[in-house]
Amino acid sequence: MEQKIENAIDHALDSASSQLYIFSVGFGIVLAIVGIVLFFAGKRSKGKSSKTNVGLVCSLIGIMAIVSGIVQM
């Protein structure tokens, strides 16, 4: 009985893994775009360095998600 449950879980996770990699790439693209927008919005306003920093962090995380998703595919 346990073997059947384990095989069912393994099969479900194997079929879902490829969709998660595609989701990771898509989410990374969206996050990188949001980061670029925040970066340039922070550059336009003189006193808002926090928007610039958040934009850089979002862009970096987005690029890492894109690379990670592509490598795992």
N, CA, C, O and CB atoms as a CASP TS submission, in Angstrom:
PFRMAT TS
TARGET T0000
AUTHOR 0000-0000-0000
METHOD Language model
MODEL 1
PARENT N/A
ATOM      1  N   MET     1       0.823  -1.195   0.000  1.00  0.00           N
ATOM      2  CA  MET     1       0.000   0.000   0.000  1.00  0.00           C
ATOM      3  C   MET     1       0.866   1.257   0.000  1.00  0.00           C
ATOM      4  O   MET     1       0.607   2.213  -0.731  1.00  0.00           O
ATOM      5  CB  MET     1      -0.936  -0.001   1.206  1.00  0.00           C
ATOM      6  N   GLU     2       1.905   1.231   0.841  1.00  0.00           N
ATOM      7  CA  GLU     2       2.779   2.399   0.913  1.00  0.00           C
ATOM      8  C   GLU     2       3.513   2.626  -0.403  1.00  0.00           C
ATOM      9  O   GLU     2       3.749   3.765  -0.804  1.00  0.00           O
ATOM     10  CB  GLU     2       3.784   2.238   2.049  1.00  0.00           C
ATOM     11  N   GLN     3       3.865   1.548  -1.062  1.00  0.00           N
ATOM     12  CA  GLN     3       4.566   1.653  -2.345  1.00  0.00           C
ATOM     13  C   GLN     3       3.676   2.314  -3.396  1.00  0.00           C
ATOM     14  O   GLN     3       4.158   3.105  -4.207  1.00  0.00           O
ATOM     15  CB  GLN     3       5.017   0.261  -2.829  1.00  0.00           C
ATOM     16  N   LYS     4       2.396   1.997  -3.388  1.00  0.00           N
ATOM     17  CA  LYS     4       1.467   2.599  -4.345  1.00  0.00           C
ATOM     18  C   LYS     4       1.332   4.097  -4.099  1.00  0.00           C
ATOM     19  O   LYS     4       1.302   4.890  -5.040  1.00  0.00           O
ATOM     20  CB  LYS     4       0.091   1.922  -4.259  1.00  0.00           C
ATOM     21  N   ILE     5       1.251   4.473  -2.831  1.00  0.00           N
ATOM     22  CA  ILE     5       1.135   5.896  -2.490  1.00  0.00           C
ATOM     23  C   ILE     5       2.407   6.627  -2.885  1.00  0.00           C
ATOM     24  O   ILE     5       2.355   7.725  -3.440  1.00  0.00           O
ATOM     25  CB  ILE     5       0.855   6.083  -0.978  1.00  0.00           C
ATOM     26  N   GLU     6       3.545   6.018  -2.599  1.00  0.00           N
ATOM     27  CA  GLU     6       4.823   6.643  -2.951  1.00  0.00           C
ATOM     28  C   GLU     6       4.962   6.808  -4.457  1.00  0.00           C
ATOM     29  O   GLU     6       5.425   7.851  -4.920  1.00  0.00           O
ATOM     30  CB  GLU     6       5.988   5.816  -2.409  1.00  0.00           C
ATOM     31  N   ASN     7       4.572   5.803  -5.224  1.00  0.00           N
ATOM     32  CA  ASN     7       4.639   5.899  -6.683  1.00  0.00           C
ATOM     33  C   ASN     7       3.695   6.962  -7.216  1.00  0.00           C
ATOM     34  O   ASN     7       4.033   7.667  -8.167  1.00  0.00           O
ATOM     35  CB  ASN     7       4.313   4.556  -7.316  1.00  0.00           C
ATOM     36  N   ALA     8       2.517   7.090  -6.620  1.00  0.00           N
ATOM     37  CA  ALA     8       1.562   8.107  -7.058  1.00  0.00           C
ATOM     38  C   ALA     8       2.091   9.506  -6.785  1.00  0.00           C
ATOM     39  O   ALA     8       1.955  10.399  -7.622  1.00  0.00           O
ATOM     40  CB  ALA     8       0.214   7.912  -6.361  1.00  0.00           C
ATOM     41  N   ILE     9       2.691   9.700  -5.620  1.00  0.00           N
ATOM     42  CA  ILE     9       3.256  11.014  -5.277  1.00  0.00           C
ATOM     43  C   ILE     9       4.434  11.340  -6.192  1.00  0.00           C
ATOM     44  O   ILE     9       4.552  12.466  -6.675  1.00  0.00           O
ATOM     45  CB  ILE     9       3.705  11.047  -3.794  1.00  0.00           C
ATOM     46  N   ASP    10       5.306  10.356  -6.431  1.00  0.00           N
ATOM     47  CA  ASP    10       6.446  10.578  -7.332  1.00  0.00           C
ATOM     48  C   ASP    10       5.987  10.941  -8.741  1.00  0.00           C
ATOM     49  O   ASP    10       6.548  11.836  -9.373  1.00  0.00           O
ATOM     50  CB  ASP    10       7.332   9.330  -7.383  1.00  0.00           C
ATOM     51  N   HIS    11       4.983  10.256  -9.216  1.00  0.00           N
ATOM     52  CA  HIS    11       4.461  10.537 -10.556  1.00  0.00           C
ATOM     53  C   HIS    11       3.851  11.940 -10.625  1.00  0.00           C
ATOM     54  O   HIS    11       4.049  12.653 -11.609  1.00  0.00           O
ATOM     55  CB  HIS    11       3.411   9.483 -10.953  1.00  0.00           C
ATOM     56  N   ALA    12       3.115  12.337  -9.590  1.00  0.00           N
ATOM     57  CA  ALA    12       2.504  13.668  -9.571  1.00  0.00           C
ATOM     58  C   ALA    12       3.562  14.762  -9.522  1.00  0.00           C
ATOM     59  O   ALA    12       3.444  15.773 -10.214  1.00  0.00           O
ATOM     60  CB  ALA    12       1.560  13.803  -8.377  1.00  0.00           C
ATOM     61  N   LEU    13       4.588  14.565  -8.713  1.00  0.00           N
ATOM     62  CA  LEU    13       5.650  15.573  -8.622  1.00  0.00           C
ATOM     63  C   LEU    13       6.472  15.655  -9.898  1.00  0.00           C
ATOM     64  O   LEU    13       6.877  16.744 -10.304  1.00  0.00           O
ATOM     65  CB  LEU    13       6.562  15.268  -7.447  1.00  0.00           C
ATOM     66  N   ASP    14       6.723  14.520 -10.534  1.00  0.00           N
ATOM     67  CA  ASP    14       7.460  14.527 -11.801  1.00  0.00           C
ATOM     68  C   ASP    14       6.690  15.256 -12.896  1.00  0.00           C
ATOM     69  O   ASP    14       7.283  15.975 -13.699  1.00  0.00           O
ATOM     70  CB  ASP    14       7.763  13.098 -12.245  1.00  0.00           C
ATOM     71  N   SER    15       5.393  15.076 -12.930  1.00  0.00           N
ATOM     72  CA  SER    15       4.608  15.746 -13.969  1.00  0.00           C
ATOM     73  C   SER    15       4.460  17.235 -13.685  1.00  0.00           C
ATOM     74  O   SER    15       4.296  18.020 -14.619  1.00  0.00           O
ATOM     75  CB  SER    15       3.230  15.101 -14.089  1.00  0.00           C
ATOM     76  N   ALA    16       4.514  17.642 -12.421  1.00  0.00           N
ATOM     77  CA  ALA    16       4.359  19.055 -12.075  1.00  0.00           C
ATOM     78  C   ALA    16       5.671  19.820 -12.148  1.00  0.00           C
ATOM     79  O   ALA    16       5.655  21.048 -12.230  1.00  0.00           O
ATOM     80  CB  ALA    16       3.776  19.185 -10.690  1.00  0.00           C
ATOM     81  N   SER    17       6.803  19.130 -12.121  1.00  0.00           N
ATOM     82  CA  SER    17       8.087  19.820 -12.048  1.00  0.00           C
ATOM     83  C   SER    17       8.376  20.663 -13.285  1.00  0.00           C
ATOM     84  O   SER    17       8.914  21.763 -13.160  1.00  0.00           O
ATOM     85  CB  SER    17       9.194  18.817 -11.852  1.00  0.00           C
ATOM     86  N   SER    18       8.037  20.183 -14.455  1.00  0.00           N
ATOM     87  CA  SER    18       8.314  20.960 -15.662  1.00  0.00           C
ATOM     88  C   SER    18       7.469  22.231 -15.706  1.00  0.00           C
ATOM     89  O   SER    18       7.924  23.261 -16.203  1.00  0.00           O
ATOM     90  CB  SER    18       8.054  20.113 -16.911  1.00  0.00           C
ATOM     91  N   GLN    19       6.260  22.164 -15.196  1.00  0.00           N
ATOM     92  CA  GLN    19       5.416  23.358 -15.160  1.00  0.00           C
ATOM     93  C   GLN    19       5.958  24.379 -14.167  1.00  0.00           C
ATOM     94  O   GLN    19       5.833  25.584 -14.385  1.00  0.00           O
ATOM     95  CB  GLN    19       3.974  22.985 -14.795  1.00  0.00           C
ATOM     96  N   LEU    20       6.552  23.912 -13.094  1.00  0.00           N
ATOM     97  CA  LEU    20       7.130  24.826 -12.111  1.00  0.00           C
ATOM     98  C   LEU    20       8.354  25.543 -12.669  1.00  0.00           C
ATOM     99  O   LEU    20       8.598  26.701 -12.331  1.00  0.00           O
ATOM    100  CB  LEU    20       7.504  24.069 -10.839  1.00  0.00           C
ATOM    101  N   TYR    21       9.126  24.868 -13.521  1.00  0.00           N
ATOM    102  CA  TYR    21      10.283  25.524 -14.126  1.00  0.00           C
ATOM    103  C   TYR    21       9.831  26.634 -15.071  1.00  0.00           C
ATOM    104  O   TYR    21      10.426  27.711 -15.097  1.00  0.00           O
ATOM    105  CB  TYR    21      11.155  24.499 -14.880  1.00  0.00           C
ATOM    106  N   ILE    22       8.790  26.374 -15.839  1.00  0.00           N
ATOM    107  CA  ILE    22       8.258  27.400 -16.744  1.00  0.00           C
ATOM    108  C   ILE    22       7.697  28.564 -15.939  1.00  0.00           C
ATOM    109  O   ILE    22       7.877  29.722 -16.313  1.00  0.00           O
ATOM    110  CB  ILE    22       7.165  26.808 -17.668  1.00  0.00           C
ATOM    111  N   PHE    23       7.016  28.263 -14.835  1.00  0.00           N
ATOM    112  CA  PHE    23       6.496  29.305 -13.959  1.00  0.00           C
ATOM    113  C   PHE    23       7.636  30.136 -13.383  1.00  0.00           C
ATOM    114  O   PHE    23       7.514  31.355 -13.262  1.00  0.00           O
ATOM    115  CB  PHE    23       5.660  28.692 -12.829  1.00  0.00           C
ATOM    116  N   SER    24       8.738  29.491 -13.029  1.00  0.00           N
ATOM    117  CA  SER    24       9.894  30.199 -12.481  1.00  0.00           C
ATOM    118  C   SER    24      10.457  31.182 -13.498  1.00  0.00           C
ATOM    119  O   SER    24      10.797  32.311 -13.144  1.00  0.00           O
ATOM    120  CB  SER    24      10.980  29.205 -12.051  1.00  0.00           C
ATOM    121  N   VAL    25      10.560  30.765 -14.757  1.00  0.00           N
ATOM    122  CA  VAL    25      11.067  31.659 -15.802  1.00  0.00           C
ATOM    123  C   VAL    25      10.099  32.829 -16.012  1.00  0.00           C
ATOM    124  O   VAL    25      10.527  33.980 -16.106  1.00  0.00           O
ATOM    125  CB  VAL    25      11.274  30.883 -17.133  1.00  0.00           C
ATOM    126  N   GLY    26       8.809  32.537 -16.083  1.00  0.00           N
ATOM    127  CA  GLY    26       7.815  33.602 -16.268  1.00  0.00           C
ATOM    128  C   GLY    26       7.792  34.578 -15.112  1.00  0.00           C
ATOM    129  O   GLY    26       7.725  35.789 -15.319  1.00  0.00           O
ATOM    130  N   PHE    27       7.847  34.059 -13.892  1.00  0.00           N
ATOM    131  CA  PHE    27       7.861  34.926 -12.713  1.00  0.00           C
ATOM    132  C   PHE    27       9.138  35.757 -12.671  1.00  0.00           C
ATOM    133  O   PHE    27       9.111  36.917 -12.259  1.00  0.00           O
ATOM    134  CB  PHE    27       7.728  34.091 -11.426  1.00  0.00           C
ATOM    135  N   GLY    28      10.250  35.173 -13.092  1.00  0.00           N
ATOM    136  CA  GLY    28      11.510  35.913 -13.134  1.00  0.00           C
ATOM    137  C   GLY    28      11.467  37.056 -14.126  1.00  0.00           C
ATOM    138  O   GLY    28      12.002  38.132 -13.858  1.00  0.00           O
ATOM    139  N   ILE    29      10.835  36.836 -15.276  1.00  0.00           N
ATOM    140  CA  ILE    29      10.707  37.902 -16.272  1.00  0.00           C
ATOM    141  C   ILE    29       9.870  39.046 -15.724  1.00  0.00           C
ATOM    142  O   ILE    29      10.227  40.216 -15.864  1.00  0.00           O
ATOM    143  CB  ILE    29      10.081  37.363 -17.569  1.00  0.00           C
ATOM    144  N   VAL    30       8.750  38.695 -15.097  1.00  0.00           N
ATOM    145  CA  VAL    30       7.879  39.737 -14.518  1.00  0.00           C
ATOM    146  C   VAL    30       8.618  40.495 -13.422  1.00  0.00           C
ATOM    147  O   VAL    30       8.540  41.722 -13.357  1.00  0.00           O
ATOM    148  CB  VAL    30       6.574  39.115 -13.948  1.00  0.00           C
ATOM    149  N   LEU    31       9.327  39.783 -12.571  1.00  0.00           N
ATOM    150  CA  LEU    31      10.044  40.428 -11.472  1.00  0.00           C
ATOM    151  C   LEU    31      11.171  41.315 -11.995  1.00  0.00           C
ATOM    152  O   LEU    31      11.414  42.384 -11.435  1.00  0.00           O
ATOM    153  CB  LEU    31      10.606  39.374 -10.513  1.00  0.00           C
ATOM    154  N   ALA    32      11.854  40.903 -13.040  1.00  0.00           N
ATOM    155  CA  ALA    32      12.921  41.720 -13.615  1.00  0.00           C
ATOM    156  C   ALA    32      12.349  42.993 -14.235  1.00  0.00           C
ATOM    157  O   ALA    32      12.943  44.063 -14.107  1.00  0.00           O
ATOM    158  CB  ALA    32      13.705  40.919 -14.670  1.00  0.00           C
ATOM    159  N   ILE    33      11.210  42.887 -14.901  1.00  0.00           N
ATOM    160  CA  ILE    33      10.582  44.080 -15.497  1.00  0.00           C
ATOM    161  C   ILE    33      10.135  45.049 -14.414  1.00  0.00           C
ATOM    162  O   ILE    33      10.346  46.256 -14.533  1.00  0.00           O
ATOM    163  CB  ILE    33       9.379  43.683 -16.377  1.00  0.00           C
ATOM    164  N   VAL    34       9.519  44.527 -13.359  1.00  0.00           N
ATOM    165  CA  VAL    34       9.098  45.392 -12.243  1.00  0.00           C
ATOM    166  C   VAL    34      10.311  46.057 -11.612  1.00  0.00           C
ATOM    167  O   VAL    34      10.264  47.236 -11.259  1.00  0.00           O
ATOM    168  CB  VAL    34       8.317  44.580 -11.176  1.00  0.00           C
ATOM    169  N   GLY    35      11.394  45.309 -11.469  1.00  0.00           N
ATOM    170  CA  GLY    35      12.612  45.880 -10.901  1.00  0.00           C
ATOM    171  C   GLY    35      13.191  46.984 -11.758  1.00  0.00           C
ATOM    172  O   GLY    35      13.655  47.992 -11.227  1.00  0.00           O
ATOM    173  N   ILE    36      13.175  46.819 -13.074  1.00  0.00           N
ATOM    174  CA  ILE    36      13.691  47.855 -13.968  1.00  0.00           C
ATOM    175  C   ILE    36      12.823  49.111 -13.895  1.00  0.00           C
ATOM    176  O   ILE    36      13.338  50.229 -13.881  1.00  0.00           O
ATOM    177  CB  ILE    36      13.754  47.335 -15.416  1.00  0.00           C
ATOM    178  N   VAL    37      11.501  48.917 -13.848  1.00  0.00           N
ATOM    179  CA  VAL    37      10.591  50.064 -13.735  1.00  0.00           C
ATOM    180  C   VAL    37      10.832  50.806 -12.427  1.00  0.00           C
ATOM    181  O   VAL    37      10.902  52.035 -12.417  1.00  0.00           O
ATOM    182  CB  VAL    37       9.119  49.605 -13.823  1.00  0.00           C
ATOM    183  N   LEU    38      10.960  50.072 -11.321  1.00  0.00           N
ATOM    184  CA  LEU    38      11.218  50.722 -10.035  1.00  0.00           C
ATOM    185  C   LEU    38      12.577  51.409 -10.019  1.00  0.00           C
ATOM    186  O   LEU    38      12.726  52.482  -9.435  1.00  0.00           O
ATOM    187  CB  LEU    38      11.138  49.704  -8.901  1.00  0.00           C
ATOM    188  N   PHE    39      13.556  50.801 -10.651  1.00  0.00           N
ATOM    189  CA  PHE    39      14.886  51.413 -10.701  1.00  0.00           C
ATOM    190  C   PHE    39      14.847  52.768 -11.393  1.00  0.00           C
ATOM    191  O   PHE    39      15.387  53.749 -10.881  1.00  0.00           O
ATOM    192  CB  PHE    39      15.870  50.489 -11.420  1.00  0.00           C
ATOM    193  N   PHE    40      14.202  52.820 -12.567  1.00  0.00           N
ATOM    194  CA  PHE    40      14.149  54.088 -13.288  1.00  0.00           C
ATOM    195  C   PHE    40      13.214  55.089 -12.635  1.00  0.00           C
ATOM    196  O   PHE    40      13.433  56.295 -12.743  1.00  0.00           O
ATOM    197  CB  PHE    40      13.722  53.854 -14.711  1.00  0.00           C
ATOM    198  N   ALA    41      12.168  54.612 -11.953  1.00  0.00           N
ATOM    199  CA  ALA    41      11.295  55.529 -11.214  1.00  0.00           C
ATOM    200  C   ALA    41      12.042  56.136 -10.030  1.00  0.00           C
ATOM    201  O   ALA    41      11.827  57.302  -9.698  1.00  0.00           O
ATOM    202  CB  ALA    41      10.024  54.797 -10.726  1.00  0.00           C
ATOM    203  N   GLY    42      12.903  55.371  -9.400  1.00  0.00           N
ATOM    204  CA  GLY    42      13.708  55.891  -8.297  1.00  0.00           C
ATOM    205  C   GLY    42      14.776  56.852  -8.768  1.00  0.00           C
ATOM    206  O   GLY    42      15.149  57.768  -8.035  1.00  0.00           O
ATOM    207  N   LYS    43      15.274  56.663  -9.978  1.00  0.00           N
ATOM    208  CA  LYS    43      16.276  57.581 -10.528  1.00  0.00           C
ATOM    209  C   LYS    43      15.664  58.949 -10.856  1.00  0.00           C
ATOM    210  O   LYS    43      16.329  59.979 -10.738  1.00  0.00           O
ATOM    211  CB  LYS    43      16.914  56.976 -11.789  1.00  0.00           C
ATOM    212  N   ARG    44      14.388  58.948 -11.269  1.00  0.00           N
ATOM    213  CA  ARG    44      13.739  60.212 -11.625  1.00  0.00           C
ATOM    214  C   ARG    44      13.486  61.076 -10.400  1.00  0.00           C
ATOM    215  O   ARG    44      13.668  62.292 -10.451  1.00  0.00           O
ATOM    216  CB  ARG    44      12.426  59.946 -12.349  1.00  0.00           C
ATOM    217  N   SER    45      13.064  60.457  -9.293  1.00  0.00           N
ATOM    218  CA  SER    45      12.822  61.240  -8.078  1.00  0.00           C
ATOM    219  C   SER    45      14.133  61.336  -7.298  1.00  0.00           C
ATOM    220  O   SER    45      14.761  60.319  -7.005  1.00  0.00           O
ATOM    221  CB  SER    45      11.688  60.595  -7.198  1.00  0.00           C
ATOM    222  N   LYS    46      14.529  62.520  -6.975  1.00  0.00           N
ATOM    223  CA  LYS    46      15.865  62.769  -6.435  1.00  0.00           C
ATOM    224  C   LYS    46      16.073  62.179  -5.037  1.00  0.00           C
ATOM    225  O   LYS    46      17.155  61.658  -4.763  1.00  0.00           O
ATOM    226  CB  LYS    46      16.124  64.252  -6.395  1.00  0.00           C
ATOM    227  N   GLY    47      15.091  62.240  -4.153  1.00  0.00           N
ATOM    228  CA  GLY    47      15.308  61.822  -2.779  1.00  0.00           C
ATOM    229  C   GLY    47      14.938  60.389  -2.487  1.00  0.00           C
ATOM    230  O   GLY    47      15.069  59.953  -1.343  1.00  0.00           O
ATOM    231  N   LYS    48      14.486  59.643  -3.462  1.00  0.00           N
ATOM    232  CA  LYS    48      13.971  58.295  -3.226  1.00  0.00           C
ATOM    233  C   LYS    48      15.003  57.235  -3.620  1.00  0.00           C
ATOM    234  O   LYS    48      14.907  56.648  -4.698  1.00  0.00           O
ATOM    235  CB  LYS    48      12.666  58.079  -4.008  1.00  0.00           C
ATOM    236  N   SER    49      15.963  56.996  -2.776  1.00  0.00           N
ATOM    237  CA  SER    49      16.948  55.955  -3.086  1.00  0.00           C
ATOM    238  C   SER    49      16.407  54.571  -2.742  1.00  0.00           C
ATOM    239  O   SER    49      16.952  53.566  -3.198  1.00  0.00           O
ATOM    240  CB  SER    49      18.258  56.212  -2.327  1.00  0.00           C
ATOM    241  N   SER    50      15.339  54.506  -1.941  1.00  0.00           N
ATOM    242  CA  SER    50      14.793  53.198  -1.584  1.00  0.00           C
ATOM    243  C   SER    50      14.147  52.523  -2.795  1.00  0.00           C
ATOM    244  O   SER    50      14.234  51.304  -2.936  1.00  0.00           O
ATOM    245  CB  SER    50      13.768  53.338  -0.449  1.00  0.00           C
ATOM    246  N   LYS    51      13.496  53.303  -3.679  1.00  0.00           N
ATOM    247  CA  LYS    51      12.925  52.720  -4.895  1.00  0.00           C
ATOM    248  C   LYS    51      14.025  52.167  -5.794  1.00  0.00           C
ATOM    249  O   LYS    51      13.864  51.116  -6.414  1.00  0.00           O
ATOM    250  CB  LYS    51      12.092  53.766  -5.657  1.00  0.00           C
ATOM    251  N   THR    52      15.119  52.870  -5.856  1.00  0.00           N
ATOM    252  CA  THR    52      16.238  52.416  -6.675  1.00  0.00           C
ATOM    253  C   THR    52      16.801  51.104  -6.128  1.00  0.00           C
ATOM    254  O   THR    52      17.088  50.177  -6.885  1.00  0.00           O
ATOM    255  CB  THR    52      17.341  53.492  -6.729  1.00  0.00           C
ATOM    256  N   ASN    53      16.953  51.039  -4.809  1.00  0.00           N
ATOM    257  CA  ASN    53      17.487  49.821  -4.195  1.00  0.00           C
ATOM    258  C   ASN    53      16.530  48.647  -4.360  1.00  0.00           C
ATOM    259  O   ASN    53      16.965  47.536  -4.662  1.00  0.00           O
ATOM    260  CB  ASN    53      17.770  50.056  -2.712  1.00  0.00           C
ATOM    261  N   VAL    54      15.243  48.874  -4.169  1.00  0.00           N
ATOM    262  CA  VAL    54      14.253  47.811  -4.343  1.00  0.00           C
ATOM    263  C   VAL    54      14.231  47.354  -5.792  1.00  0.00           C
ATOM    264  O   VAL    54      14.099  46.161  -6.066  1.00  0.00           O
ATOM    265  CB  VAL    54      12.851  48.287  -3.908  1.00  0.00           C
ATOM    266  N   GLY    55      14.358  48.287  -6.717  1.00  0.00           N
ATOM    267  CA  GLY    55      14.401  47.935  -8.130  1.00  0.00           C
ATOM    268  C   GLY    55      15.598  47.059  -8.470  1.00  0.00           C
ATOM    269  O   GLY    55      15.475  46.102  -9.233  1.00  0.00           O
ATOM    270  N   LEU    56      16.747  47.384  -7.909  1.00  0.00           N
ATOM    271  CA  LEU    56      17.939  46.573  -8.153  1.00  0.00           C
ATOM    272  C   LEU    56      17.794  45.173  -7.570  1.00  0.00           C
ATOM    273  O   LEU    56      18.186  44.192  -8.203  1.00  0.00           O
ATOM    274  CB  LEU    56      19.168  47.254  -7.565  1.00  0.00           C
ATOM    275  N   VAL    57      17.234  45.077  -6.372  1.00  0.00           N
ATOM    276  CA  VAL    57      17.054  43.771  -5.734  1.00  0.00           C
ATOM    277  C   VAL    57      16.050  42.933  -6.532  1.00  0.00           C
ATOM    278  O   VAL    57      16.281  41.747  -6.768  1.00  0.00           O
ATOM    279  CB  VAL    57      16.577  43.940  -4.264  1.00  0.00           C
ATOM    280  N   CYS    58      14.938  43.546  -6.946  1.00  0.00           N
ATOM    281  CA  CYS    58      13.939  42.819  -7.740  1.00  0.00           C
ATOM    282  C   CYS    58      14.527  42.344  -9.060  1.00  0.00           C
ATOM    283  O   CYS    58      14.276  41.216  -9.482  1.00  0.00           O
ATOM    284  CB  CYS    58      12.714  43.704  -8.005  1.00  0.00           C
ATOM    285  N   SER    59      15.297  43.186  -9.703  1.00  0.00           N
ATOM    286  CA  SER    59      15.918  42.794 -10.965  1.00  0.00           C
ATOM    287  C   SER    59      16.888  41.646 -10.768  1.00  0.00           C
ATOM    288  O   SER    59      16.917  40.713 -11.571  1.00  0.00           O
ATOM    289  CB  SER    59      16.635  43.978 -11.595  1.00  0.00           C
ATOM    290  N   LEU    60      17.673  41.702  -9.721  1.00  0.00           N
ATOM    291  CA  LEU    60      18.642  40.644  -9.444  1.00  0.00           C
ATOM    292  C   LEU    60      17.936  39.318  -9.149  1.00  0.00           C
ATOM    293  O   LEU    60      18.342  38.276  -9.663  1.00  0.00           O
ATOM    294  CB  LEU    60      19.543  41.041  -8.263  1.00  0.00           C
ATOM    295  N   ILE    61      16.892  39.348  -8.333  1.00  0.00           N
ATOM    296  CA  ILE    61      16.154  38.119  -8.021  1.00  0.00           C
ATOM    297  C   ILE    61      15.457  37.591  -9.270  1.00  0.00           C
ATOM    298  O   ILE    61      15.407  36.379  -9.483  1.00  0.00           O
ATOM    299  CB  ILE    61      15.120  38.370  -6.898  1.00  0.00           C
ATOM    300  N   GLY    62      14.922  38.480 -10.092  1.00  0.00           N
ATOM    301  CA  GLY    62      14.278  38.062 -11.332  1.00  0.00           C
ATOM    302  C   GLY    62      15.240  37.389 -12.287  1.00  0.00           C
ATOM    303  O   GLY    62      14.910  36.367 -12.889  1.00  0.00           O
ATOM    304  N   ILE    63      16.425  37.952 -12.432  1.00  0.00           N
ATOM    305  CA  ILE    63      17.433  37.364 -13.315  1.00  0.00           C
ATOM    306  C   ILE    63      17.879  36.009 -12.781  1.00  0.00           C
ATOM    307  O   ILE    63      18.084  35.072 -13.553  1.00  0.00           O
ATOM    308  CB  ILE    63      18.643  38.306 -13.462  1.00  0.00           C
ATOM    309  N   MET    64      18.030  35.902 -11.460  1.00  0.00           N
ATOM    310  CA  MET    64      18.408  34.609 -10.878  1.00  0.00           C
ATOM    311  C   MET    64      17.311  33.566 -11.085  1.00  0.00           C
ATOM    312  O   MET    64      17.615  32.397 -11.320  1.00  0.00           O
ATOM    313  CB  MET    64      18.706  34.765  -9.379  1.00  0.00           C
ATOM    314  N   ALA    65      16.050  33.965 -11.001  1.00  0.00           N
ATOM    315  CA  ALA    65      14.940  33.029 -11.224  1.00  0.00           C
ATOM    316  C   ALA    65      14.902  32.575 -12.679  1.00  0.00           C
ATOM    317  O   ALA    65      14.633  31.407 -12.960  1.00  0.00           O
ATOM    318  CB  ALA    65      13.597  33.680 -10.837  1.00  0.00           C
ATOM    319  N   ILE    66      15.169  33.491 -13.601  1.00  0.00           N
ATOM    320  CA  ILE    66      15.195  33.137 -15.014  1.00  0.00           C
ATOM    321  C   ILE    66      16.300  32.127 -15.298  1.00  0.00           C
ATOM    322  O   ILE    66      16.067  31.111 -15.952  1.00  0.00           O
ATOM    323  CB  ILE    66      15.385  34.387 -15.877  1.00  0.00           C
ATOM    324  N   VAL    67      17.494  32.406 -14.807  1.00  0.00           N
ATOM    325  CA  VAL    67      18.627  31.519 -15.034  1.00  0.00           C
ATOM    326  C   VAL    67      18.386  30.166 -14.379  1.00  0.00           C
ATOM    327  O   VAL    67      18.671  29.130 -14.980  1.00  0.00           O
ATOM    328  CB  VAL    67      19.918  32.146 -14.499  1.00  0.00           C
ATOM    329  N   SER    68      17.870  30.162 -13.168  1.00  0.00           N
ATOM    330  CA  SER    68      17.600  28.916 -12.467  1.00  0.00           C
ATOM    331  C   SER    68      16.558  28.070 -13.205  1.00  0.00           C
ATOM    332  O   SER    68      16.720  26.856 -13.335  1.00  0.00           O
ATOM    333  CB  SER    68      17.128  29.206 -11.048  1.00  0.00           C
ATOM    334  N   GLY    69      15.497  28.708 -13.684  1.00  0.00           N
ATOM    335  CA  GLY    69      14.469  27.967 -14.413  1.00  0.00           C
ATOM    336  C   GLY    69      14.975  27.395 -15.712  1.00  0.00           C
ATOM    337  O   GLY    69      14.626  26.274 -16.081  1.00  0.00           O
ATOM    338  N   ILE    70      15.806  28.166 -16.419  1.00  0.00           N
ATOM    339  CA  ILE    70      16.340  27.678 -17.692  1.00  0.00           C
ATOM    340  C   ILE    70      17.314  26.529 -17.458  1.00  0.00           C
ATOM    341  O   ILE    70      17.298  25.547 -18.201  1.00  0.00           O
ATOM    342  CB  ILE    70      17.036  28.817 -18.460  1.00  0.00           C
ATOM    343  N   VAL    71      18.159  26.637 -16.440  1.00  0.00           N
ATOM    344  CA  VAL    71      19.131  25.578 -16.166  1.00  0.00           C
ATOM    345  C   VAL    71      18.425  24.301 -15.738  1.00  0.00           C
ATOM    346  O   VAL    71      18.866  23.211 -16.104  1.00  0.00           O
ATOM    347  CB  VAL    71      20.125  26.023 -15.083  1.00  0.00           C
ATOM    348  N   GLN    72      17.346  24.400 -14.978  1.00  0.00           N
ATOM    349  CA  GLN    72      16.643  23.213 -14.494  1.00  0.00           C
ATOM    350  C   GLN    72      15.811  22.542 -15.567  1.00  0.00           C
ATOM    351  O   GLN    72      15.460  21.369 -15.441  1.00  0.00           O
ATOM    352  CB  GLN    72      15.761  23.575 -13.337  1.00  0.00           C
ATOM    353  N   MET    73      15.491  23.277 -16.625  1.00  0.00           N
ATOM    354  CA  MET    73      14.733  22.656 -17.705  1.00  0.00           C
ATOM    355  C   MET    73      15.621  21.657 -18.396  1.00  0.00           C
ATOM    356  O   MET    73      15.192  21.005 -19.348  1.00  0.00           O
ATOM    357  CB  MET    73      14.200  23.708 -18.708  1.00  0.00           C
TER
END
